Amino acid sequence: MRFVNFFLIVLAFCFLQSCSKQALYQSKHYVFGTIVDISIYGEEEKKAEEASQAVIREFTRLHNTFHAWKKSDLTNLNESISKHKLHLNASTELIKIIKDARTIENQSDHLFNPAIGELIDYWGFHQDEFNPINPDKSKIKTLVKRKPSLDQLHISASTISSSNPHVKIDLGGFAKGYALDQANKILHEHQIKNALINIGGNIIAIGQHGNKPWRVGIQDPRGTQAIAKLDLHDGWAIGSSGDYQRYFIHNGIRYCHLINPFTGFPVQGVFSVTALIEPSQNAGTLSDALTKPLFISKKEDRVALARKLNIRHYLIIEDRGISMTQTMADKIQFLEPYTNKKKAIEITY
């Protein structure tokens, strides 16, 4: 896959704002199957480098621990569930993540459902390269009827079991956001006051970029350039989900990795969903997870769902135009020539 497909939100320091090379430390890495960009402002290079390396070590640990198809703690748990076995000695971290993800699953009316790993695997997204498949409606219907859910997990102390052997957990819509929150903690422990961490489009801001907020761009889901810009600072986080990240095209139809648990099919017609999250202990996690149910939901249900999930700032780009909340419209600035291409802009609430 081309690296550009991984960028849901792109940093645009040279294009969107001027930078002081002397004051800005930047490092790029490849983790979670995407580009990771760490920017630290106003610190000595050695201090910034040490903090950045600590963050990358943590990202690598999380990637290896919660990988959905390569050998990991998560695949070990899924194997136990598939064999009706009690999974022993689950880590405190894994249990907490599952409980937090389960809360979001229930709040989102099960549109966010990390238990549908069998469906994700069927569509070919449990591999690094995606090969087109010819969808078997009968097979998909069977997988949907199994109704896997994190609600079917039974957790006691450090043991996990499930009443449904078809629960197969995939934390792809959660782990990058969780990693952002971990990075936030690590940088504060290293007394870094100003930084921006970008994991393939999931971004969290610490402090500012000098005397200005950090400025980021939102990518055109059908192009390579930024279509809008906005400012982040002091713990704000932003994340996007798009149909151009992980996808294949078969018989002229685009099939992306964002799958509706109730139909078993990838969502079509929605290009990207961006959510801006106010500062909190789990702002990174929410910026990752909350875009998924909005992406999957029916258009007529979006406003009610966003209110239920307390998503005050969102932007949705689809084949019919753009919709966003008024608070999001107040924060972003569309760039030419995108405003000329997209005429229908709907303010939802």
C-alpha positions, -999 to +999 in steps of 0.1 A: +000+000+000+012+035-007+022+054+024+000+083+014-030+060+020-022+058+056-025+096+062-060+105+073-047+137+087-014+151+076+009+174+093+017+203+071+044+223+089+060+238+058+026+244+040+004+254+069+028+273+092+064+284+094+087+265+117+119+272+135+143+244+127+164+252+157+134+248+181+116+218+165+127+182+169+110+157+146+113+120+143+095+096+120+089+059+125+069+030+111+047+013+138+011+000+138+014-004+100+015+033+095+038+064+098+043+078+133+055+114+135+067+129+168+073+166+170+087+182+201+091+220+204+115+241+226+136+213+241+173+204+238+178+178+211+191+151+236+161+155+259+137+155+229+154+124+214+152+104+247+115+112+251+108+103+215+126+070+218+106+062+250+074+068+231+084+046+202+094+018+225+060+020+240+043+020+206+063-010+196+054-029+227+017-021+222+019-031+185+034-065+194+011-071+224-022-063+207-016-074+171-047-089+156-033-117+135+004-121+143+013-140+175+005-117+204-013-116+238-045-108+218-042-137+194-035-160+224-068-148+240-087-153+208-074-188+204-085-196+240-120-182+232-123-202+200-115-234+219-139-227+247-110-225+271-105-202+301-078-177+293-055-174+323-032-146+335-045-119+313-027-087+319-043-058+338-038-037+307-055-061+284-085-064+307-088-026+311-087-021+273-114-047+268-136-032+294-131+003+280-138-009+245-169-028+257-182+005+272-179+022+239-195-007+221-225-004+243-227+033+241-225+032+203-254+006+200-228-020+190-218-002+158-183+000+173-177-037+178-141-050+182-154-086+185-161-090+148-126-103+140-140-132+120-157-108+096-126-087+093-106-118+086-131-130+060-128-097+041-090-102+040-080-074+063-061-096+087-030-093+065-006-067+054-016-068+017-053-069+006-063-092-022-098-086-038-124-112-030-158-120-045-181-116-015-201-147-006-234-134+008-243-167+024-210-169+042-213-133+054-248-139+066-236-169+087-208-148+102-233-120+111-258-145+127-231-155+152-235-120+168-201-117+185-199-090+211-175-080+239-206-084+261-201-121+258-168-120+276-167-130+312-138-114+332-129-125+367-096-113+382-070-122+355-091-148+337-112-142+306-137-166+289-166-163+265-200-178+260-195-173+222-165-191+206-169-168+176-158-137+195-125-127+178-112-094+191-096-069+168-084-037+185-075-019+152-101+008+159-089+014+195-051+007+199-037+037+181-058+061+202-048+042+234-012+046+223-017+083+220-028+085+256+002+065+266+025+088+247+009+118+264+018+103+298+053+094+288+061+129+274+047+145+306+070+121+326+099+134+305+088+170+313+081+177+276+058+208+276+051+211+238+047+182+214+025+168+187+021+130+182+007+117+150+000+080+145-012+078+109-038+105+113-046+100+150-031+131+166-028+145+201-014+179+210+006+188+241+010+225+248+017+246+217+041+252+189+059+281+204+035+310+208+010+294+184-012+263+185-001+233+165-017+234+131-027+203+112-045+196+080-073+172+071-066+152+040-088+150+010-101+114+010-099+113-028-066+130-031-032+136-015-035+172-003-050+188+028-086+201+022-089+219+055-068+232+084-074+236+121-054+243+153-047+219+182-033+227+216-032+216+253-045+180+251-069+183+222-070+152+200-082+145+165-087+113+145-101+102+112-115+070+097-116+066+060-124+043+032-090+050+015-068+036+042-073-001+040-094-012+010-095-031-022-116-027-054-135-056-069-157-052-100-155-015-097-167-015-061-146-002-032-146-024-001-129-008+029-120-022+063-148-004+081-174-031+084-210-028+096-215-056+122-252-059+114-248-064+076-213-079+075-204-056+046-180-027+044-196+007+045-199+024+011-206+060+002-188+075+032-153+087+024-141+099+058-152+108+093-131+132+115-137+138+152-121+165+173-120+155+210-116+179+239-089+173+265-094+144+288-074+114+301-086+093+272-089+119+245-066+099+222-086+067+226-119+085+219-104+102+188-097+068+174-128+048+185-156+073+181-151+079+144-160+042+137-197+042+148-203+076+131-188+061+099-210+030+100-242+046+112-271+055+089-272+092+079-305+097+097-291+084+129-259+103+130-270+134+150-286+113+178-256+090+179-231+118+181-250+134+209-252+101+227-215+096+224-208+133+233-191+140+200-194+178+197-170+183+168-171+161+137-168+163+100-181+137+075-172+137+039-192+114+016-202+111-021-232+134-014-212+163+002-201+173+036-218+174+070-204+187+103-214+202+136-215+240+140-187+238+165-165+220+140-174+245+113-162+272+137-128+256+141-118+245+106-109+264+075-114+248+041-087+253+016-091+261-021-098+244-045-117+219-023-145+243-015-152+247-052-154+209-056-178+203-027-208+225-028-232+208-004-222+215+032-247+206+058-246+218+095-261+190+116-263+207+150 
